[in-house]
Amino acid sequence: MELQGKKVMAFVEKEFEDLELWYPVLRMREAGIQVDLVGPKANETYIGKYGVPISTMMAFDEVDSKDYIGLYVTGGWAPDKLRRYEDVLRLTQEFHEVKKPIAHICHGGWVLISAKICEGFTMTSTPGIKDDLINAGANWIDQEVVVDRHIVSGRRPPDLPNFTKEFIRVLAEV
């Protein structure tokens, strides 16, 4: 699995779920992937739900989806904020249109819902957004990780090891 030199975009906003952002970012970096943390503003520090900070490298309007092999959408309360940015929706749709891997966990599915890319995909999430995914046309199942074509979804922090392993596996196939 040679991922050295490959790049993944990870969306950041305040009140992300600390483990759901940091764990996959660190594991992807261990696999040799460059993870670019992208938020509303470049070089801005955002605080997670439990107080852990993370700093962005670039702003949404400064990145090009063509430069990345995949997209990661964390959970927590950040997705409710992220889905309000036109650039986030545009970037998510661009990854989807060319079938680049997109991973989301917990409430991260809200971004995919707002980007209108859930129709016909089998997904999981925190049970709190189950109805939202179903109403967006997804087939929701209660499973720790679901891979349906280029979309990888997970439920919550205890599922992070298998969720992250599957996302990295899917990225390696690109």
Secondary structure as a PSIPRED ss2 file (coil, helix, strand):
# PSIPRED VFORMAT (PSIPRED V4.0)

   1 M C   1.000  0.000  0.000
   2 E C   1.000  0.000  0.000
   3 L C   1.000  0.000  0.000
   4 Q C   1.000  0.000  0.000
   5 G C   1.000  0.000  0.000
   6 K C   1.000  0.000  0.000
   7 K E   0.000  0.000  1.000
   8 V E   0.000  0.000  1.000
   9 M E   0.000  0.000  1.000
  10 A E   0.000  0.000  1.000
  11 F E   0.000  0.000  1.000
  12 V C   1.000  0.000  0.000
  13 E C   1.000  0.000  0.000
  14 K C   1.000  0.000  0.000
  15 E C   1.000  0.000  0.000
  16 F E   0.000  0.000  1.000
  17 E C   1.000  0.000  0.000
  18 D H   0.000  1.000  0.000
  19 L H   0.000  1.000  0.000
  20 E H   0.000  1.000  0.000
  21 L H   0.000  1.000  0.000
  22 W H   0.000  1.000  0.000
  23 Y H   0.000  1.000  0.000
  24 P H   0.000  1.000  0.000
  25 V H   0.000  1.000  0.000
  26 L H   0.000  1.000  0.000
  27 R H   0.000  1.000  0.000
  28 M H   0.000  1.000  0.000
  29 R H   0.000  1.000  0.000
  30 E H   0.000  1.000  0.000
  31 A C   1.000  0.000  0.000
  32 G C   1.000  0.000  0.000
  33 I C   1.000  0.000  0.000
  34 Q E   0.000  0.000  1.000
  35 V E   0.000  0.000  1.000
  36 D E   0.000  0.000  1.000
  37 L E   0.000  0.000  1.000
  38 V E   0.000  0.000  1.000
  39 G E   0.000  0.000  1.000
  40 P C   1.000  0.000  0.000
  41 K C   1.000  0.000  0.000
  42 A C   1.000  0.000  0.000
  43 N C   1.000  0.000  0.000
  44 E C   1.000  0.000  0.000
  45 T E   0.000  0.000  1.000
  46 Y E   0.000  0.000  1.000
  47 I E   0.000  0.000  1.000
  48 G C   1.000  0.000  0.000
  49 K C   1.000  0.000  0.000
  50 Y C   1.000  0.000  0.000
  51 G C   1.000  0.000  0.000
  52 V C   1.000  0.000  0.000
  53 P E   0.000  0.000  1.000
  54 I E   0.000  0.000  1.000
  55 S E   0.000  0.000  1.000
  56 T C   1.000  0.000  0.000
  57 M C   1.000  0.000  0.000
  58 M E   0.000  0.000  1.000
  59 A E   0.000  0.000  1.000
  60 F H   0.000  1.000  0.000
  61 D H   0.000  1.000  0.000
  62 E H   0.000  1.000  0.000
  63 V C   1.000  0.000  0.000
  64 D C   1.000  0.000  0.000
  65 S H   0.000  1.000  0.000
  66 K H   0.000  1.000  0.000
  67 D H   0.000  1.000  0.000
  68 Y C   1.000  0.000  0.000
  69 I C   1.000  0.000  0.000
  70 G E   0.000  0.000  1.000
  71 L E   0.000  0.000  1.000
  72 Y E   0.000  0.000  1.000
  73 V E   0.000  0.000  1.000
  74 T C   1.000  0.000  0.000
  75 G C   1.000  0.000  0.000
  76 G E   0.000  0.000  1.000
  77 W C   1.000  0.000  0.000
  78 A H   0.000  1.000  0.000
  79 P H   0.000  1.000  0.000
  80 D H   0.000  1.000  0.000
  81 K H   0.000  1.000  0.000
  82 L H   0.000  1.000  0.000
  83 R C   1.000  0.000  0.000
  84 R C   1.000  0.000  0.000
  85 Y C   1.000  0.000  0.000
  86 E H   0.000  1.000  0.000
  87 D H   0.000  1.000  0.000
  88 V H   0.000  1.000  0.000
  89 L H   0.000  1.000  0.000
  90 R H   0.000  1.000  0.000
  91 L H   0.000  1.000  0.000
  92 T H   0.000  1.000  0.000
  93 Q H   0.000  1.000  0.000
  94 E H   0.000  1.000  0.000
  95 F H   0.000  1.000  0.000
  96 H H   0.000  1.000  0.000
  97 E H   0.000  1.000  0.000
  98 V C   1.000  0.000  0.000
  99 K C   1.000  0.000  0.000
 100 K C   1.000  0.000  0.000
 101 P C   1.000  0.000  0.000
 102 I E   0.000  0.000  1.000
 103 A E   0.000  0.000  1.000
 104 H E   0.000  0.000  1.000
 105 I E   0.000  0.000  1.000
 106 C H   0.000  1.000  0.000
 107 H H   0.000  1.000  0.000
 108 G H   0.000  1.000  0.000
 109 G H   0.000  1.000  0.000
 110 W H   0.000  1.000  0.000
 111 V H   0.000  1.000  0.000
 112 L H   0.000  1.000  0.000
 113 I H   0.000  1.000  0.000
 114 S H   0.000  1.000  0.000
 115 A C   1.000  0.000  0.000
 116 K C   1.000  0.000  0.000
 117 I C   1.000  0.000  0.000
 118 C C   1.000  0.000  0.000
 119 E C   1.000  0.000  0.000
 120 G C   1.000  0.000  0.000
 121 F C   1.000  0.000  0.000
 122 T E   0.000  0.000  1.000
 123 M E   0.000  0.000  1.000
 124 T C   1.000  0.000  0.000
 125 S C   1.000  0.000  0.000
 126 T C   1.000  0.000  0.000
 127 P H   0.000  1.000  0.000
 128 G H   0.000  1.000  0.000
 129 I H   0.000  1.000  0.000
 130 K H   0.000  1.000  0.000
 131 D H   0.000  1.000  0.000
 132 D H   0.000  1.000  0.000
 133 L H   0.000  1.000  0.000
 134 I H   0.000  1.000  0.000
 135 N H   0.000  1.000  0.000
 136 A C   1.000  0.000  0.000
 137 G C   1.000  0.000  0.000
 138 A C   1.000  0.000  0.000
 139 N E   0.000  0.000  1.000
 140 W E   0.000  0.000  1.000
 141 I C   1.000  0.000  0.000
 142 D C   1.000  0.000  0.000
 143 Q C   1.000  0.000  0.000
 144 E C   1.000  0.000  0.000
 145 V E   0.000  0.000  1.000
 146 V E   0.000  0.000  1.000
 147 V E   0.000  0.000  1.000
 148 D E   0.000  0.000  1.000
 149 R C   1.000  0.000  0.000
 150 H C   1.000  0.000  0.000
 151 I E   0.000  0.000  1.000
 152 V E   0.000  0.000  1.000
 153 S E   0.000  0.000  1.000
 154 G E   0.000  0.000  1.000
 155 R C   1.000  0.000  0.000
 156 R C   1.000  0.000  0.000
 157 P H   0.000  1.000  0.000
 158 P H   0.000  1.000  0.000
 159 D H   0.000  1.000  0.000
 160 L H   0.000  1.000  0.000
 161 P H   0.000  1.000  0.000
 162 N H   0.000  1.000  0.000
 163 F H   0.000  1.000  0.000
 164 T H   0.000  1.000  0.000
 165 K H   0.000  1.000  0.000
 166 E H   0.000  1.000  0.000
 167 F H   0.000  1.000  0.000
 168 I H   0.000  1.000  0.000
 169 R H   0.000  1.000  0.000
 170 V H   0.000  1.000  0.000
 171 L H   0.000  1.000  0.000
 172 A H   0.000  1.000  0.000
 173 E C   1.000  0.000  0.000
 174 V C   1.000  0.000  0.000
